Amino acid sequence: MTFVLCGVVSVSHYLVVGAVLFTCGVVCMALKRNALGVLMGIELVLNGANINFVAFGSEYLAGDGRSVLGLDGEVMALFVILLAAAEAAVALAITLNFYNNHATVDVDRADDLHG
Amino acid sequence: MAAAQLLPILLGIAWLIPLASFVAILFFGTRMGAHGKGAATVATSAIGASLFLSLVALVAWTMAGHPVPSPHHDEGHASVMKTDAGQSSGSVQPVAFRSPGLSDAEGSHVSGHEEHVSSISYSGDWYTLYASRSLRLSIGWYIDSLTVLMFVVVTFIATCIHIYAAGYMHDELHDVTDSEVQLATGEPLHREGRFHRFFQALSLFCFSMLGIVIAGNLAMVFIFWELVGICSWFLIGFYFERHSASTAANKAFIVNRVGDFGMLIGLMALWGGLGTLHFGDSVNSATDQVEPGLFELVRPAENHHEQQVPDGLVVFAAADQIEKMAAGNPSRSELRREVAAAVPGWREQGYGRWLLFVAGLGIFCGCVGKSAQVPLFVWLPDAMEGPTPVSALVHSATMVAAGVYLVGRFFPVLTPDVLLVIAYTGGVTLFIAATIAITATDIKRVLAYSTVSQLGYMMLALGVGGWVAGLFHLITHAFFKSLLFLCSGSVIHACHTNDMRKMGGLLKVMPYTAWTMLIGCLAIIGAGVPFVLGFSGYYSKDAILAQALLFSRTNPQHSVLYVAVAGGAFITAFYMFRLWFMTFAGSPRDQHVFEHAHESPRVMTAPLVALAVFAVVAGWALPGGLGVESLLEQSRPAGTAEAITTAGILGNITLPAEHESHVGAIHVTATLTAFLTALAGVLLAAAMYLKPLVSPVAVAHAARPIYTFLVHRWYVDELYNVLFVLPTLGVARFISAIDTQVIDRLINSLAWTARQIASVDAWFDRVVVDGIVNVAGSVTWKAGLELKRVQTGNLRQYVMFIVVGTVAIFVLATLLFRTSFAG
């Protein structure tokens, strides 16, 4: 078994990049107290996922000219970007309102929904 | 004949007008002026209209040219037995009056026989209630001079009483405080006035009584008989809040039911044997045939109206004989022929004689109750609890008259045996009641017992064959007894007490009442100048005495009846004048009562004067045969004018002919006896109560046991109490004990068991079923409480959970399903 980064650039490399991005995003979400930071983490997670989609949908993964997974990864990536934009709009609106009510964007202060 | 069509219409309307008044007051009574004041006007004008129609009917009767018998029956009259039967269903007017029955009957009867009899009657049906092969019930009429006279008497007296009552009952026009009723709080009862209700019941009473008088068959008589009973119950119990009044009303009603039970037996005997209850011949609307009535069946024309046991009763009684015949004889018509042939023989053997006896006795039983004869007379004195106008009506023209009237109406059917029973009942009654009246101190009770006594006279007269005498006395008595009662009402109205011991000297303050009452007293004792002129009672009482004397002459074994009549006349004179002297003469016994006494208003004295006039003249024989006596003579039942000797169940009885009592020695003896006994009674009363020659107290002391016996009214009430009331109460208590001790306990234990089972069930439900449900609920609740701590609301923590969870799932999945991932 060879080290994965030592071979030719293949799907695994893309997946590694996606995974790194995803992990960074999750960590960002989990550790940031600033709501905007959390939103940024979400973007990272989504983009990590996007890379995966694009990687699986790339041309040369389909050896016989047909998509291996049977779907177009780029289309899915576009949907995700769209969703991310919508989500960002709603989330920013929530954040703005939260700021209006609490004069802060610290998510630790937003615990009104505790049981 | 015009009278045949006219009379049923006139009397029928006169009969129905009080019903209309009753209905009007029933529905609109409270709206008739203030406190129903107008009800008196309505009822009075209704009965006044009836009086007018009755008078027209009387005129029509006399104008119709009915043969007027001479008072002494010297020459014979052709018998005219006319029976007109008309049937018109559903209409009061006899539309189609069938003449064949009339002309045939007239033709055959007039030529048939010569008798000292003239009996004219009209009968027919207005409406058939029910008709089957064996029974025909209808609303019909039977009109003869007795009917017409009774109509006039009843409506006249009722009119006077209505006018009088409008004054007497004025207390009821506003709210009444009845001091005789103590409420639980100790205060006297305060109630609304019931003026209109009084007149409502009075109208119904008149309607019922007129219904009995006009009735064409026994079933109709029975209906109105019961209606009279219920009306008396209403009126005697008018002050029903008073315990004594409601008890008296119930007593009158229950005692009358005892008599009516006998009447029902009589009705069943007649119907079972004869299949008809009609008095006269009537047309059956279904078959258009003239069916013979009771009178024709018992006294058939072809038998010269002589009484015989009807075929129906003979066949009814000879059922066992017929069964024997039928045993070997299949043909129906043959059997019928054979039975018909055997009937005269059976009649000779006495078959059916007992049935006729029982039928007559049963009907008489009803009359004993209504007319207050021994042993059912106890209700009448108690009926004094009603307002005085009611007493006057009950005692003169309606209730008690109904019994005597029915005996008179039913006379042709009564056998000599029944008549003997009637005579003895009357005799015993008149004696007992007269003796009780001697010691009574309540002014109304004296009059009540005198009524019972006079009714005894009437019954006795009918029983000894004095048909005219008895009914004549019924009519004259109606006038003077209503007069006496209204006078006593006037006295009570003035003194506010019934007790004669508190009265005295009232002649000065109440002249109208006193003098009219004196006329009443003279009339009831039969005062008069012998052989010249007298009060109405003089004629009727003499007729009774003469008939009783004649009867005891022809039947020496029954001469005790004459002694009762003569002795009764003496006692009557004594207690009536005792009453008058104690009330009006002498000096006042109670100064307080005397000072408050006053003459009654004119609305009350006017009827007194009107009645007083009739109490004087009712017995007079007017020229042209217009007297009551000769009018009654026109309707003497066919076949009763001759003396008849029969060997009856109760031995040989000779029923003397009534006209024989009018002649010679009998008449003179009777008149003198009546005069002397009455005179003796008046003198004795005067000696004891007017001039204190004999002290009543001393007499009472000297004859202590007798006095106590009479004060306690022969202990009859006590006897009935022991014989009937106490055993009934005992049985009732026993049954009630069974009810409470056995049945109630059984039910209670059942209920207790059910309760126990139910409580076990409830425990199971509470503990087990509810427990399971509650445990499930509380577990969920507690889990929720614990789990809610997970929800911290911290966003970053959630993210951490997601991440850690995802990783954990991934690791677990990798470990568990290594093969599938490892490829």
Interface residues (C-beta under 8 A of the other chain):
Chain A: V26 M29 A30 L31 K32 R33 V38 V107 D108 A110 D111 D112 L113 H114 G115
Chain B: L787 K788 R789 V790 Q791 T792 G793 N794 L795 R796 V799 M800 V803
